[in-house]
Amino acid sequence: MKTFVICNPAAGGKGDREAIAETLKGGLGAVVGMTKRKGDAARLARSAITKGFDYIIAAGGDGTLNEVINGIAANAGKVQVGLLPLGTGNDFARTLELPSTVNDNIDILLSQRTTAIDLVRIKSDRVRYLVNVSAAGFSGLVNEKLTPEVKDTWGPLAYVRSAAAALPEMHAYRANIVIDGAERLSIDLHNVIIANGRFVAGGLPVAPEADPRDGLFDVILIRKCSKPEMVFLAAQILVGKHLSSDAIIWRRAAKISIRSRPKMCFNADGEFIGNEPAVFQIMPRALHFVVGKK
C-alpha cells in the first residue's frame, strides 16, 4: 500500500524519531511528514489522501492520533490507519492492547492486519470526530490541574490529587439529555463522559467496559454530589470500580444529545472541541485500524 507516516517529534520522548522513520521507510516504503504545530497532523492527513496514500500512520500521542482521525474522517473507508504510540499517555493504544515497545509496534504496522474500529462524530458549534473519549464538566477542571509536573510528582495518584485540587471550583450543570431518541433525562450533573475507548489521563480506566468494536459508546454521567462523595468517586475511578456507584448513570448508546445550563465545554481525546449543545453519534466499524490481530 502507499504509506504516509505523520510523526510528531515533540510527543513523549520514546524512541529515536529519525531511526523510527528510516525503519518505516525501509519496511513500508513510507513517506514521512513531521508536524511542527497544532493542526499539522490533520492537514498532512488530508493532503496524503488527496495524493493517493491509502495507509496513514500516526506516530505520536493521543492528540496526534485525534488530528489524523479528523483529517481522514471524511474518507475513512478509503484508507487504513496505523498507530505508533510515542506519547506520554497513549490511552487509545491501551484500549487496543498494543504492545509497549516501539519495535513491537513497528512489527504490527508492517503486518498491516486490520480490524474495524468505531468512530464517533460530534456536532456542536462545529463537527469533530474522536476514537477515544470526550468529557465535559468537572473533568475539564481536573484536566486543568493535571499538569505534567503533577503527573511526575504523584504518578498513579495524580488524577486523585488533581480532582482534590479542582474541588473548590466544582459546580453542577442542569442537563437535558436524550439517549438514542428514546430515554430522556433532566438532571443535575457534575460530569458527562462519552467513551469509545477505556482510558484517559495516561491509563485511568474511566470507562472500563467500553469496546471500540461494538457499535456503541459508553455514556457515563456523574450526578450532583457532595465534595467528599466526589473525592471517594475519584478514588473508585482510579481502579475502575465506579460504574456501580449510586453517583453514576451508565448507559451504552449509538447517539446522545446534550444541553445544559450553564453550558459545558467538551474535549475530544484531550483536545478542546467547543460548547454544547452537542450531539454524539457512533459511526460503527468506520475505521480500518491496523492492530496486528483480528
Secondary structure, DSSP 8 states (H G I E B T S, - for coil): --EEEEE-TTSSS-S-HHHHHHHHHHHH--EEEE--STTHHHHHHHHHHHTT--EEEEEE-HHHHHHHHHHHGGGGGG-EEEEEE-SS--HHHHHTT--SSHHHHHHHHHHT-EEEEEEEEEESSSEEEESSEEEEEHHHHHHHH--HHHHHHHGGGHHHHHHHHHGGG---EEEEEEETTTEEEEEEEEEEEEESSS-BTTTB-SSTT--TTSS-EEEEEEE---HHHHHHHHHHHHTT--TTSTTEEEEEESEEEEEEES--EEEETTEEEEESSEEEEEEEEEEEEE-S--
